[in-house]
Every structure is written in C-alpha cells, then in structure tokens.
Amino acid sequence: MSTAKKEYKRVTVKSLVDMKKNGEKISMLTAYDYSMAKIVDAANVDVILVGDSASNVMAGHETTLPITLDQMIYHASSVIRAVNRALVVVDIPFGSYQSDPKEALRSAIRIMKESGAHAVKVEGGQEIKESVKRILNAGIPVMGHLGLTPQSIYKFGTYTVRAKEEEEAHKLIEDAKLLEKMGCFAIVLEKIPAKLAKEVAESVSIPIIGIGAGNGVDGQVLVIHDLLGITQEFNPRFLRRYLNLYEEMGNAISKYVDDVKTRDFPSDEEQY
C-alpha cells in the first residue's frame, strides 16, 4: 500500500477516505479558540476537533457533561475563523441529541449554520441510530465515537479501558459497521485494546481515528492541552507530551512579575 503523502489545500471528508485508501495516517487535534486553532492549522493538522473536552480544559469541569450547545457554538465559531486547511469537526454536547432525533437535527443544524463548522461528532452506536440518521439525511457529515464515550461516564463509572470482554467488543464492531452503513465518514475509537481497534479499522472502509487505541488504526487524536503539557494532572498511558508549557509559561510569567516589581520592565527602549 502506498504511503505517499498528498498535499491537500483544504481537507474534506473525502480527503480522509482517500488518506485511508492511500495508507496515509490522519492527524487530528483539538482546538477551542482562534489563536490556538491558527497555530494548529498552520502546522498542517488534518482535522481539528472542537471537542466537548472544552468543558474540562477551558472551563474546569470534572466531566464533559456541563458544556452547553451555545458554548460549543461559541468555541467552534472562534476556531473556524482561524482555519484555512483543516476539516473542523464539532462535538454535539451531552443532552442535545441522544433521546430525540428531532432535537439532534436542530442541534446539528445550529452548529453548522451558526459556527460554519464542516461536520459534527456524536458518541454511541445502535442506541443513537435514529438521531444519526436524521442528521445525515439533512446532508450534515457525521463522525462517530465508540469505546470509552466520556458523555456516558456516569454509566460506566470509570475511565478504564473499554471492550476488553468479548460481548462488548462484538457490540463495538457491530456499531462501527452500523455507523459506516448509515453514512458516517469516520469514527473515533477511544481507550480500547489495540488488537480490537485494528480489527475495526480493517473491517470498515471509513477512517478509524484512535485515542488510546494503538497504532493499527488510520489516524490519531489528542487534546492539544495534553500534548503541549499545559495540563499536568492527566497522565494516561496513551498520552505523549511534546512540550511542558505549564512549566515554561509559569517561568515566563514569574520573570515578568519580577521585572515589573524590580522596575526592569518597561525599559527605556520599551517606552514612548
């Protein structure tokens, strides 16, 4: 299989399917604001996820559940204004699609119209199929999310690895095939055994993007605050920190405070 990297001026849902066919891995990161999204997009990340993880890293909540649809639209609008290349996918937040397909469609339409996003993401399989069907029928691209689904954390009771048992693993594979059959353009698999994730990726034609799902999938996603080391308390096995910005930013800010206190800042050259 070819691994030649094709240059995409604008990444689309079709681009991602082409990447899978060509054996090119897909890079995906979160962003929640204009400044960060501009940096991520300029670095040629393929997909930017405006994740409901904003509830954790931007607002300080313990879970993703509290964030609202209005807040997700605000974050997505900020990201869209910064992006020239990446495909921007937005999480539909908890309570905005699960039980009522009509509400699911209204939520997806609001995200698309008010933020200018390119696609939406939902968590679940068989149990939300009517909501997914309604959104897809409106022409809105949908990315699925299986495995550990943070919006269901109180049902699971833990953030441990999912689908280790045969029954849950079988359901996950069937849910992935269902989402593909319905028309989803990609699926995120979170925190499941690498062997199972590889099996899912090989059993469907749409891209499978992993987070804590091994390297046998078609791409990877991380939360930008985790990758950059801005968050410190989150240390799962799958996380690779590429910087320690928490420390570097703290040092820079401490130096600024010292310079102000000692009257070193501003200098003569920094005045008018």
C-alpha positions as CSV (number, residue, x, y, z in Angstrom):
1,M,0.0,0.0,0.0
2,S,1.3,3.4,-0.9
3,T,2.3,5.8,1.8
4,A,3.0,8.8,-0.4
5,K,1.7,12.0,1.2
6,K,-0.6,14.1,-0.9
7,E,-0.9,17.8,-0.3
8,Y,-4.4,19.0,0.5
9,K,-5.1,22.7,0.2
10,R,-8.4,22.0,2.0
11,V,-9.1,18.8,3.9
12,T,-12.6,17.4,3.3
13,V,-14.4,14.2,4.4
14,K,-13.5,12.7,1.0
15,S,-9.8,13.6,1.7
16,L,-9.9,11.5,4.8
17,V,-11.3,8.5,3.0
18,D,-8.6,9.0,0.3
19,M,-6.0,9.1,3.0
20,K,-7.1,5.7,4.3
21,K,-7.1,4.2,0.9
22,N,-3.6,5.5,0.2
23,G,-2.2,4.4,3.6
24,E,-1.6,7.9,4.8
25,K,-2.2,8.4,8.6
26,I,-4.6,11.1,9.6
27,S,-3.6,13.7,12.3
28,M,-6.3,15.2,14.5
29,L,-6.0,17.6,17.4
30,T,-8.5,19.6,19.5
31,A,-8.7,23.4,19.5
32,Y,-11.2,25.7,21.2
33,D,-10.1,29.3,20.4
34,Y,-8.9,31.4,17.5
35,S,-5.2,31.7,18.5
36,M,-4.7,28.0,19.2
37,A,-6.6,26.9,16.1
38,K,-4.5,29.2,13.9
39,I,-1.3,27.5,15.1
40,V,-2.7,24.0,14.8
41,D,-4.0,24.7,11.3
42,A,-0.7,26.2,10.1
43,A,1.1,23.0,11.3
44,N,-0.9,21.1,8.7
45,V,-3.1,19.0,11.1
46,D,-5.7,17.3,9.0
47,V,-8.7,17.5,11.4
48,I,-9.4,20.0,14.2
49,L,-11.9,18.7,16.7
50,V,-13.8,21.3,18.7
51,G,-14.3,18.8,21.5
52,D,-16.6,18.9,24.4
53,S,-13.4,18.4,26.3
54,A,-13.5,22.2,26.4
55,S,-15.7,21.6,29.4
56,N,-12.6,20.2,31.1
57,V,-9.6,22.2,29.8
58,M,-11.3,25.5,29.2
59,A,-14.0,25.7,31.9
60,G,-12.5,23.4,34.6
61,H,-15.4,21.0,34.9
62,E,-14.7,17.4,36.0
63,T,-16.6,15.9,33.1
64,T,-17.7,16.9,29.6
65,L,-21.4,16.9,30.6
66,P,-21.9,20.5,31.7
67,I,-20.9,22.3,28.4
68,T,-23.9,23.6,26.5
69,L,-24.8,23.8,22.8
70,D,-24.4,27.6,22.9
71,Q,-20.9,27.3,24.4
72,M,-19.9,24.7,21.8
73,I,-21.1,27.0,19.0
74,Y,-19.0,29.9,20.5
75,H,-15.9,27.8,20.6
76,A,-16.5,26.4,17.1
77,S,-17.0,29.9,15.7
78,S,-13.7,31.0,17.1
79,V,-11.9,28.1,15.6
80,I,-13.5,28.4,12.2
81,R,-12.3,32.0,11.8
82,A,-8.7,30.8,12.2
83,V,-8.7,27.8,9.8
84,N,-7.7,27.7,6.2
85,R,-6.9,24.0,5.6
86,A,-8.1,21.6,8.3
87,L,-11.5,19.9,8.4
88,V,-13.3,21.2,11.5
89,V,-15.5,18.7,13.4
90,V,-17.6,19.8,16.4
91,D,-18.9,17.7,19.2
92,I,-22.6,17.8,19.8
93,P,-22.8,18.2,23.6
94,F,-24.5,15.8,26.0
95,G,-28.3,16.1,26.1
96,S,-28.5,17.7,22.7
97,Y,-29.0,14.6,20.5
98,Q,-29.4,11.3,22.5
99,S,-33.1,10.9,23.1
100,D,-34.8,12.9,20.5
101,P,-33.9,12.7,16.8
102,K,-35.6,16.0,16.0
103,E,-33.6,17.8,18.7
104,A,-30.5,16.1,17.4
105,L,-31.1,17.6,14.0
106,R,-31.9,21.0,15.4
107,S,-28.6,20.9,17.4
108,A,-26.6,19.8,14.4
109,I,-28.1,22.5,12.2
110,R,-27.4,25.2,14.7
111,I,-23.7,24.1,14.9
112,M,-23.4,24.1,11.1
113,K,-25.2,27.4,10.5
114,E,-24.0,29.5,13.4
115,S,-20.4,28.4,13.6
116,G,-19.6,27.5,10.0
117,A,-18.3,24.0,11.0
118,H,-17.7,21.3,8.5
119,A,-19.1,18.3,10.4
120,V,-20.4,17.1,13.8
121,K,-19.4,14.2,16.1
122,V,-21.6,12.1,18.3
123,E,-21.0,9.3,20.8
124,G,-22.7,5.9,20.6
125,G,-23.9,3.4,18.1
126,Q,-27.1,1.4,17.9
127,E,-28.7,3.4,20.7
128,I,-28.5,6.7,18.8
129,K,-29.0,5.5,15.2
130,E,-32.2,7.4,14.7
131,S,-30.5,10.7,15.7
132,V,-27.6,9.9,13.4
133,K,-29.9,9.0,10.5
134,R,-31.9,12.3,10.9
135,I,-28.6,14.4,10.9
136,L,-27.2,12.5,7.9
137,N,-30.4,12.9,5.9
138,A,-30.1,16.6,6.3
139,G,-26.7,16.4,4.5
140,I,-24.6,17.1,7.5
141,P,-21.4,15.0,7.8
142,V,-21.2,12.9,10.9
143,M,-18.2,11.4,12.7
144,G,-18.9,8.6,15.2
145,H,-17.3,7.9,18.6
146,L,-17.2,4.5,20.2
147,G,-15.3,2.8,23.0
148,L,-14.9,5.0,26.0
149,T,-17.6,7.6,25.5
150,P,-17.0,10.4,28.0
151,Q,-20.6,11.7,27.8
152,S,-21.6,8.3,29.3
153,I,-19.0,8.4,32.1
154,Y,-21.6,8.0,34.9
155,K,-23.0,4.9,33.2
156,F,-19.5,3.4,33.0
157,G,-18.5,4.7,36.4
158,T,-14.8,4.7,35.4
159,Y,-12.4,5.9,32.6
160,T,-10.9,2.5,32.3
161,V,-10.3,0.6,29.0
162,R,-13.5,-0.4,27.3
163,A,-14.4,-3.5,25.2
164,K,-12.0,-5.9,26.9
165,E,-14.7,-8.5,27.2
166,E,-16.0,-10.4,24.2
167,E,-19.6,-9.2,24.4
168,E,-18.7,-5.5,24.5
169,A,-16.0,-6.0,21.8
170,H,-18.6,-7.6,19.5
171,K,-21.1,-4.8,20.0
172,L,-18.4,-2.2,19.3
173,I,-17.5,-3.9,15.9
174,E,-21.2,-4.1,15.0
175,D,-21.7,-0.5,16.0
176,A,-18.8,0.6,13.8
177,K,-20.2,-1.3,10.8
178,L,-23.7,0.2,11.5
179,L,-22.2,3.8,11.6
180,E,-20.4,3.1,8.3
181,K,-23.5,1.7,6.7
182,M,-25.6,4.7,7.8
183,G,-23.1,7.1,6.1
184,C,-20.8,8.3,8.8
185,F,-17.5,9.5,7.3
186,A,-15.2,8.4,10.2
187,I,-15.2,7.0,13.7
188,V,-13.1,7.9,16.8
189,L,-12.2,4.9,19.0
190,E,-11.3,5.8,22.5
191,K,-9.3,3.7,25.0
192,I,-9.9,0.2,23.7
193,P,-7.5,-2.7,23.2
194,A,-5.1,-2.1,20.2
195,K,-5.9,-5.5,18.7
196,L,-9.6,-4.8,18.7
197,A,-9.1,-1.3,17.2
198,K,-7.0,-2.7,14.4
199,E,-9.7,-5.3,13.7
200,V,-12.3,-2.5,13.5
201,A,-10.1,-0.4,11.1
202,E,-9.7,-3.4,8.8
203,S,-13.4,-4.2,8.8
204,V,-14.7,-0.9,7.6
205,S,-13.8,1.4,4.7
206,I,-14.1,4.7,6.6
207,P,-11.2,6.1,8.6
208,I,-10.8,5.0,12.2
209,I,-9.1,7.5,14.4
210,G,-7.8,6.4,17.7
211,I,-7.1,7.8,21.1
212,G,-5.6,5.2,23.4
213,A,-6.4,2.6,20.7
214,G,-3.0,1.6,19.4
215,N,-1.3,2.2,16.1
216,G,-3.3,-0.2,13.9
217,V,-5.9,2.5,13.1
218,D,-6.0,5.1,10.4
219,G,-5.1,8.2,12.5
220,Q,-4.6,9.6,15.9
221,V,-6.2,12.4,18.0
222,L,-5.1,14.1,21.2
223,V,-6.3,17.0,23.3
224,I,-4.0,20.0,22.5
225,H,-3.6,21.0,26.1
226,D,-2.4,17.5,27.0
227,L,0.0,17.3,24.0
228,L,1.6,20.7,24.9
229,G,1.8,19.9,28.6
230,I,-0.5,22.7,29.7
231,T,-2.5,20.1,31.7
232,Q,-0.4,18.3,34.3
233,E,-2.9,16.1,36.3
234,F,-3.9,13.9,33.3
235,N,-1.4,11.1,32.7
236,P,-2.9,8.2,30.8
237,R,-0.6,5.7,29.1
238,F,-1.5,6.8,25.6
239,L,-0.5,10.4,26.1
240,R,2.7,11.7,24.7
241,R,3.6,15.2,25.9
242,Y,5.6,17.1,23.3
243,L,6.2,20.1,25.5
244,N,5.9,21.2,29.1
245,L,4.2,24.5,28.6
246,Y,2.9,24.6,32.1
247,E,6.4,25.0,33.4
248,E,7.7,27.2,30.5
249,M,4.7,29.5,30.8
250,G,5.0,29.7,34.5
251,N,8.6,30.6,34.3
252,A,8.0,33.3,31.8
253,I,5.1,34.8,33.8
254,S,7.3,34.7,37.0
255,K,10.0,36.5,35.2
256,Y,7.5,39.2,34.1
257,V,6.3,39.7,37.6
258,D,9.9,40.0,38.8
259,D,10.7,42.5,36.1
260,V,7.7,44.7,37.0
261,K,8.5,44.6,40.7
262,T,12.2,45.5,40.2
263,R,11.2,48.2,37.7
264,D,13.2,46.4,35.0
265,F,10.1,46.4,32.7
266,P,9.5,48.6,30.8
267,S,13.0,49.7,29.9
268,D,13.8,53.0,28.2
269,E,13.6,51.2,24.8
270,E,10.1,50.0,25.6
271,Q,8.7,53.4,26.3
272,Y,7.3,56.2,24.0
